[in-house]
Amino acid sequence: MAKRPTVALCGAGIIAGAHATAAASLGVEVSAVASRTPERASTLVARVGGRVVRYSDLPAGADIVVVETPPQCHHRDVLQALRAGAAVVVEKPLCTTLEQADEIVALAEANRDRLLYAENLAYAPVVGEFVRRVRALGTLTHLEVRALNPLPNRGGFTDDDWGGGALFDLGVHPLAVAVLAAAPALPRLVQARLEGSRSGRHGTDELAEVVVQFDNGLRARVISSYRGGDTPQWDAQAASETGVVRAELLPQPHLEVNGTEVAIPSPTGKVPALEHYGYRGEWAAFLQNLASGTRPVMDAAFGRMMLDIVCAAYTSARTGAPEATPFTGPRDRTPLQLWRGA
């Protein structure tokens, strides 16, 4: 790509703003913003630039489209951008069904793999150093990753249309960290327990406890919760016979090896959080991928793998039995439908 690419934002939420700021820090200009709410699009345009367009106008001449709409819209929005020849940055989760994921993966491959599954933590310095240190431990005997958040009070996170709750939307973050830390081992079995709303205000899951068994025998525990305190708490810990590595991701990045703090790179930009949590890193990597014609580490297939684990987990929570991955159940059901047996 000879010139610096332009980007269009499909969605005008908080994370769209984070992507716009991260891209701008690397010289990428926002050329268009689309939103269900024109006022929100106008507000974001005033902050990051570009012009307000309709969803149907996208990619509106942009080289890259950031898809930050609700998960149930991802399939439609990603395919529209890819079919128009644009590269795509799609927020997690990839989409709501494995059938949709299969179509996205196929079209992304046909579009020269110019799709980034925006698992920002994969590019966060603390996660990168955690994974590097974990792999140096040798054979793991313990791996646990947690993401504890308060119940979302905005958007449609607990609506049925969203596709799932604490595990589907939030849980793909700790699942990704666990899979990266366990690599090159691959997930093969999933056992899960889900709890719904205590108040009965919604029908989605608020708490997920998942055990992922890898093909080397490692059993990783992942906890994802919408019952956390006001301050999110995300952390990870791994151990072997030779040592322990522990990372805190939120509220502040922190890394320890055998109880001793290890320095992680300090941010150099104007918005430290964008570097701490990988937004700037994923954009820098994706721009390099586009320039060199290489496949992103976080590609559509990785996003599908996360959804595969999630679908197995929701099914396991319903049946009480372990589920194999790759998932062999219905590919046209959302995680929430699999949990309910719909």
C-alpha positions in Angstrom: 0.0 0.0 0.0 2.0 3.0 -1.3 0.0 5.8 0.4 -1.1 5.9 4.0 -4.5 4.3 4.1 -7.7 6.0 5.2 -10.2 4.4 7.6 -14.0 4.5 7.9 -15.7 3.8 11.3 -18.7 1.5 11.2 -20.1 2.4 14.5 -19.4 5.4 16.7 -19.1 4.0 20.2 -16.3 4.3 22.7 -14.1 1.6 21.1 -14.5 3.2 17.7 -13.0 6.3 19.2 -10.1 4.3 20.6 -9.4 2.8 17.2 -9.6 6.2 15.5 -7.2 7.7 18.0 -4.8 4.8 17.7 -4.9 4.9 13.9 -4.4 8.6 13.9 -1.3 8.3 16.0 0.2 6.3 13.2 -0.8 8.8 10.5 -4.0 7.1 9.4 -6.8 9.6 8.6 -10.4 8.9 9.5 -12.4 9.7 6.4 -16.0 8.6 7.3 -18.1 7.6 10.3 -21.4 5.8 10.3 -23.7 5.2 13.2 -27.3 4.2 14.0 -27.5 7.6 15.7 -26.4 10.4 13.4 -25.8 12.6 16.5 -23.2 10.2 17.8 -21.5 10.1 14.4 -21.4 13.9 14.3 -19.9 14.0 17.7 -17.2 11.5 16.8 -16.5 13.3 13.5 -16.0 16.5 15.4 -13.3 14.8 17.5 -11.5 12.5 15.0 -12.4 14.0 11.6 -14.1 12.6 8.5 -17.7 13.0 7.4 -20.9 11.4 8.5 -22.2 8.7 6.1 -24.8 5.9 6.2 -24.0 2.3 6.9 -25.0 1.5 3.3 -22.4 4.0 2.0 -19.5 2.1 3.5 -16.6 1.8 2.9 -17.3 5.3 1.5 -13.9 5.3 -0.3 -11.9 4.3 2.7 -9.1 1.6 2.5 -10.0 0.1 5.9 -13.3 -0.3 7.7 -13.5 -0.6 11.5 -16.5 -2.7 12.4 -17.6 -1.7 15.9 -21.3 -2.3 15.7 -23.1 -4.8 18.0 -22.1 -8.5 17.4 -25.3 -9.4 15.7 -24.4 -6.8 13.0 -20.8 -7.9 12.5 -21.5 -10.5 9.8 -23.4 -8.1 7.6 -21.0 -5.2 8.1 -17.8 -7.3 7.6 -19.1 -8.9 4.5 -20.2 -5.6 3.0 -16.7 -4.1 3.5 -14.8 -7.2 2.3 -17.0 -7.4 -0.8 -16.2 -3.8 -1.6 -12.5 -4.6 -1.5 -11.7 -2.9 1.8 -9.5 -4.2 4.6 -11.4 -4.8 7.9 -10.7 -4.4 11.6 -13.6 -6.2 13.4 -14.1 -5.9 17.1 -14.6 -9.0 19.2 -16.6 -11.2 19.2 -16.2 -12.0 15.5 -20.0 -12.6 15.0 -22.8 -14.5 16.7 -22.8 -17.9 15.0 -20.2 -20.3 13.6 -22.1 -20.4 10.3 -21.4 -16.7 10.0 -17.8 -17.1 11.1 -17.2 -19.7 8.4 -18.4 -17.2 5.8 -16.3 -14.4 7.2 -13.2 -16.6 7.2 -13.7 -17.8 3.6 -14.3 -14.2 2.3 -11.3 -12.9 4.3 -9.1 -15.5 2.8 -10.4 -14.6 -0.7 -9.6 -11.0 0.2 -5.9 -11.8 0.8 -6.4 -12.1 4.6 -6.8 -8.4 5.0 -8.9 -8.7 8.1 -7.8 -8.1 11.7 -9.7 -9.7 14.5 -9.3 -6.9 17.0 -8.2 -8.8 20.1 -6.2 -5.9 21.4 -4.8 -7.8 24.4 -2.7 -9.9 22.0 -0.8 -6.7 21.2 -0.6 -5.3 24.8 3.0 -5.2 26.1 2.1 -6.8 29.4 0.4 -9.7 27.7 3.2 -10.1 25.2 5.7 -10.3 28.0 3.5 -12.6 30.1 3.2 -15.0 27.2 7.0 -14.9 26.5 7.7 -15.6 30.2 5.1 -18.3 30.4 6.5 -20.2 27.4 9.9 -20.1 29.1 8.5 -22.0 32.1 8.4 -25.3 30.3 5.5 -27.7 30.9 2.7 -25.8 32.6 0.9 -27.2 35.6 -1.5 -24.2 36.1 -3.0 -21.5 33.9 -5.8 -19.2 35.0 -7.1 -16.0 33.4 -9.9 -13.8 34.8 -11.9 -10.8 33.6 -14.2 -9.4 36.3 -16.4 -6.4 35.2 -19.5 -4.8 36.6 -22.7 -5.4 34.7 -22.8 -3.1 31.7 -25.2 -0.3 32.0 -25.1 0.9 28.4 -25.8 -0.6 25.0 -27.5 -3.9 24.5 -25.0 -6.2 26.2 -27.7 -8.2 28.1 -30.2 -8.3 25.2 -31.0 -11.7 23.6 -30.1 -10.2 20.2 -26.5 -9.7 21.4 -25.9 -13.4 21.3 -24.5 -14.1 24.7 -23.3 -12.4 27.9 -20.3 -12.4 30.2 -18.6 -15.3 28.4 -19.5 -14.5 24.8 -18.7 -10.8 24.9 -16.2 -10.3 27.7 -14.9 -13.8 28.0 -13.3 -13.9 24.6 -10.5 -11.6 26.1 -9.3 -14.0 28.8 -9.9 -17.0 26.5 -7.6 -15.4 23.9 -4.9 -14.8 26.6 -5.2 -18.5 27.7 -4.9 -19.8 24.2 -1.9 -17.6 23.4 -0.2 -18.6 26.7 -0.8 -22.4 26.0 0.4 -22.3 22.4 1.4 -24.3 20.5 -1.0 -26.6 22.3 -4.5 -26.5 20.9 -7.8 -26.6 22.8 -9.6 -29.9 22.6 -12.2 -30.1 25.4 -14.3 -27.5 27.1 -16.3 -27.8 30.4 -18.3 -24.8 31.6 -20.7 -23.5 34.2 -22.8 -20.4 33.6 -25.0 -18.4 35.9 -27.7 -16.0 34.7 -29.2 -12.9 36.3 -29.8 -13.0 40.0 -32.4 -10.3 39.7 -34.2 -11.8 36.7 -33.8 -8.5 34.8 -32.3 -10.2 31.8 -31.9 -13.7 30.3 -28.2 -13.8 29.5 -25.2 -15.1 31.5 -23.5 -13.0 34.2 -20.9 -15.4 35.3 -18.9 -18.1 33.5 -16.4 -20.6 34.8 -14.7 -22.5 32.0 -12.0 -25.2 31.9 -10.3 -25.6 28.6 -8.3 -28.8 28.1 -5.5 -28.6 25.6 -4.0 -31.4 23.5 -0.9 -31.5 25.8 -3.0 -32.2 28.8 -3.0 -28.7 30.3 -6.3 -27.7 31.9 -6.7 -23.9 31.8 -9.3 -22.1 33.9 -11.0 -19.0 32.6 -13.4 -16.9 34.6 -15.5 -14.1 33.1 -17.9 -12.2 35.2 -20.4 -9.3 35.0 -20.5 -9.4 38.8 -17.3 -7.6 39.5 -16.8 -4.3 41.4 -16.9 -0.8 39.9 -13.3 -1.2 39.0 -12.6 -4.0 36.5 -10.1 -6.6 37.5 -8.3 -8.7 34.9 -5.4 -10.9 35.7 -3.6 -14.0 34.6 -1.3 -16.6 36.3 0.7 -19.5 35.1 3.0 -22.0 36.9 5.2 -24.9 36.2 7.6 -26.9 38.4 10.2 -24.2 37.8 8.3 -21.0 38.4 5.3 -18.7 38.5 4.3 -15.8 36.2 1.5 -13.4 37.2 0.1 -10.5 35.2 -2.4 -7.8 36.1 -4.1 -6.3 33.0 -6.6 -4.1 34.7 -6.8 -1.7 36.5 -3.1 -1.2 35.8 -0.6 -3.4 33.9 1.7 -5.2 36.2 4.0 -8.3 35.8 5.7 -10.5 38.3 8.0 -13.5 37.9 8.4 -15.6 41.0 7.0 -12.7 43.1 9.5 -10.2 41.6 8.2 -7.3 39.6 9.3 -7.2 35.9 9.4 -4.0 34.0 7.2 -3.7 31.0 7.6 -1.0 28.2 6.4 2.4 29.2 4.0 4.2 26.8 5.5 6.9 24.7 2.3 8.4 23.1 -0.2 11.0 24.3 -2.8 8.4 25.4 -1.0 5.7 27.5 -4.0 3.4 27.7 -4.0 2.9 23.9 -0.5 1.4 24.2 -1.0 -0.4 27.5 -4.0 -2.3 26.1 -2.7 -3.0 22.6 -4.8 -0.7 20.5 -1.8 1.2 19.0 0.1 -2.1 18.7 -2.5 -3.9 16.8 -2.8 -1.0 14.4 0.9 -0.8 13.8 1.0 -4.5 13.2 -2.0 -4.5 10.9 -0.6 -1.6 8.8 2.6 -3.6 8.4 0.6 -6.7 7.4 -1.2 -4.6 4.7 2.0 -3.1 3.4 3.8 -6.5 3.2 0.8 -8.6 2.2 1.2 -10.9 5.3 -1.5 -12.5 7.4 -2.3 -10.9 10.7 -1.6 -13.0 13.9 -5.1 -12.1 15.0 -7.0 -13.2 11.8 -10.5 -14.2 11.1 -9.6 -17.9 11.9 -8.5 -16.9 15.4 -11.8 -15.1 15.9 -13.6 -18.2 14.8 -11.6 -20.3 17.2 -12.7 -18.1 20.1 -16.3 -18.5 19.0 -15.8 -22.2 18.6 -14.7 -22.5 22.3 -17.5 -20.2 23.4 -20.2 -22.3 21.6 -18.7 -25.5 23.2 -18.8 -23.8 26.6 -22.4 -22.7 26.4 -23.4 -26.1 25.2 -21.5 -27.7 28.1 -23.2 -25.4 30.5 -26.5 -26.7 29.3 -25.7 -30.5 29.2 -23.2 -30.6 32.1 -20.8 -32.6 30.0 -17.5 -31.7 28.3 -17.7 -30.6 24.7 -15.1 -31.2 22.1 -13.4 -28.4 20.1 -13.6 -27.9 17.2 -17.3 -27.7 18.1 -19.5 -30.3 16.4 -22.9 -28.9 17.4 -25.2 -26.6 15.4 -23.4 -23.9 13.6 -26.5 -21.7 13.0 -27.2 -21.0 16.7 -25.9 -18.2 18.9 -24.2 -19.1 22.2 -27.2 -18.0 24.1 -29.5 -20.2 22.0 -27.1 -23.2 22.6 -27.3 -22.6 26.4 -31.0 -22.5 26.3 -31.3 -25.5 23.9 -33.2 -23.4 21.4 
